[in-house]
C-alpha cells in the first residue's frame, strides 16, 4: 500500500514569514508615507535624498487632479517606497512637524506684538527692551501708518507691512532673546 507523502514541517524562516494582512498593512503604511511626501513642498522633498524615480513620481502626483489617476499614482509611489528605508523619512517628517509648532508659536507672538502696537503706545518701548536689535524708528513709522490706515478704513497694507517687519525682528532676535518675557504682550 502506498502512503501519500506528507510535506515536511515548515522551517523557521517560512514560519516567520508575515501574513498577507501584515504585508498589505505594510504596503498601506508606505503608501500613506508617500501621500505625506506628495503633500510636502519640493524643497523639503529634495532634502530627503530620495531616488530620482520616486521624486519624479511625487512631482507627477502633485499635478494629477483626477481621483482615480491620483489614487493609482499614489499606489505607484507606495510601490517605489518599498526600495527605500522609511525610517529616515518618518524621522524627517516628525522633525518638520515639531518645527511647525515652533513656527506657529512665533507667528502668534508676532500677531500679539502687532495688536499691542496698534492698541498701546507703550508697546514699542516694551518691544525695544525685548528686541534691542530691531529698527525701532521704522517700526514706529509703520505703527503710525497702520493706525491711520485703520482709522480711515483703508485696505490693510501698512498693517501687513508692520507684521512682516515684526516677523523679521522677532526671527532676527530669536536666538538671543528669551522666548517668554514679562514685557511681552499678552
C-alpha positions in Angstrom: 0.0 0.0 0.0 1.2 3.4 -1.0 1.0 6.2 1.5 0.8 9.7 0.4 3.9 11.7 1.3 3.4 14.5 3.7 5.0 17.8 3.4 7.8 18.4 5.9 7.1 20.7 8.7 7.8 24.4 8.0 11.2 25.6 8.8 11.9 28.6 10.9 12.1 31.2 8.0 8.9 30.0 6.5 7.1 30.1 9.8 8.2 33.6 10.5 7.0 35.0 7.1 4.5 37.8 7.6 0.9 37.1 6.9 -0.9 38.6 3.9 -2.7 41.0 6.2 0.6 42.3 7.7 2.1 42.6 4.2 -0.9 44.6 3.0 -0.7 46.8 6.1 3.0 47.5 5.4 2.1 48.4 1.8 -0.6 50.8 3.0 1.8 52.4 5.5 4.3 53.0 2.7 1.5 54.5 0.5 0.5 56.8 3.4 4.1 57.8 3.8 4.1 58.5 0.0 1.0 60.7 0.5 2.8 62.7 3.1 5.7 63.2 0.7 3.3 64.4 -2.0 1.9 67.0 0.4 5.4 68.4 1.1 6.9 71.2 -1.0 9.6 70.4 -3.5 12.3 71.9 -1.3 11.6 69.5 1.5 11.4 66.5 -0.8 14.8 67.5 -2.2 16.3 67.5 1.3 15.3 63.8 1.8 17.7 62.5 -0.9 15.2 60.1 -2.4 15.8 58.1 -5.6 15.1 60.1 -8.8 12.2 57.8 -9.9 10.4 58.4 -6.6 11.0 62.2 -6.7 9.6 62.2 -10.3 6.6 60.2 -9.3 5.9 62.5 -6.3 6.1 65.6 -8.6 3.8 63.9 -11.1 1.3 63.1 -8.4 1.0 66.8 -7.5 -0.3 67.6 -11.0 -2.9 64.8 -11.2 -6.4 66.1 -10.3 -8.5 63.1 -11.4 -9.4 61.0 -8.4 -8.6 57.6 -10.0 -5.4 58.7 -11.6 -4.2 60.2 -8.4 -5.1 57.0 -6.5 -3.1 54.9 -9.0 -0.1 57.3 -8.8 -0.1 57.1 -5.0 -0.1 53.3 -5.3 2.8 53.5 -7.6 4.6 55.8 -5.1 3.9 53.2 -2.4 5.5 50.5 -4.7 8.6 52.7 -5.2 8.8 53.3 -1.5 9.4 49.5 -1.0 13.0 50.1 -2.2 13.6 53.0 0.3 14.3 52.9 4.0 11.2 54.6 5.5 12.8 55.3 9.0 14.8 58.4 8.0 11.8 59.8 6.0 9.5 59.3 9.0 12.1 60.9 11.3 12.4 64.0 9.0 8.6 64.4 8.8 8.4 64.3 12.6 11.2 66.8 12.9 9.5 69.1 10.5 6.1 68.7 12.2 7.7 69.7 15.5 9.3 72.7 13.8 5.9 73.9 12.6 4.7 74.1 16.2 7.6 76.5 16.9 6.7 78.4 13.8 3.1 78.7 14.9 4.2 80.0 18.3 6.4 82.6 16.7 3.6 83.6 14.4 1.2 84.1 17.3 3.9 86.1 19.2 4.2 88.4 16.2 0.5 88.8 15.9 0.3 89.7 19.7 3.0 92.3 19.2 1.3 93.8 16.2 -2.0 94.1 18.0 -0.3 95.6 21.1 1.4 98.2 18.8 -1.9 99.2 17.3 -3.7 99.4 20.7 -0.9 100.7 23.1 1.7 103.5 22.7 4.0 101.8 25.3 4.2 98.6 23.3 7.1 99.9 21.2 9.2 100.6 24.3 8.5 97.0 25.6 9.4 95.6 22.2 12.6 97.6 22.2 13.5 96.1 25.6 13.0 92.5 24.4 14.4 93.0 20.8 17.1 95.7 21.0 18.4 95.0 17.5 15.2 95.9 15.7 14.9 99.1 13.7 12.6 100.9 16.1 12.3 104.1 14.0 11.0 102.1 11.1 8.6 100.2 13.4 7.3 103.4 14.9 6.6 104.8 11.4 4.8 101.6 10.4 2.7 101.7 13.6 1.7 105.3 12.9 0.8 104.5 9.3 -1.1 101.3 10.3 -3.1 103.2 12.9 -4.0 105.9 10.3 -4.9 103.3 7.8 -7.2 101.5 10.2 -8.8 104.8 11.3 -9.8 105.7 7.7 -10.9 102.2 6.9 -8.5 101.6 4.1 -7.0 98.3 3.0 -4.5 96.9 5.5 -1.3 97.4 3.5 0.7 99.0 6.4 -0.9 96.7 8.9 0.6 93.8 6.9 3.9 95.6 6.4 4.1 96.0 10.2 3.5 92.3 10.6 6.4 91.5 8.2 8.7 93.9 9.9 7.9 92.4 13.3 8.3 88.9 12.0 11.8 89.7 10.7 12.7 91.5 14.0 11.5 88.6 16.1 13.2 86.0 13.9 16.4 88.0 14.0 16.5 88.2 17.7 15.1 84.8 18.4 18.5 83.3 19.1 19.5 85.9 21.8 16.1 86.9 23.2 14.1 84.9 25.8 11.0 83.2 24.4 8.7 84.3 27.3 9.4 87.7 28.7 7.5 89.6 31.3 7.5 92.5 28.8 5.9 90.5 26.0 2.3 91.3 25.1 -0.3 89.0 26.4 
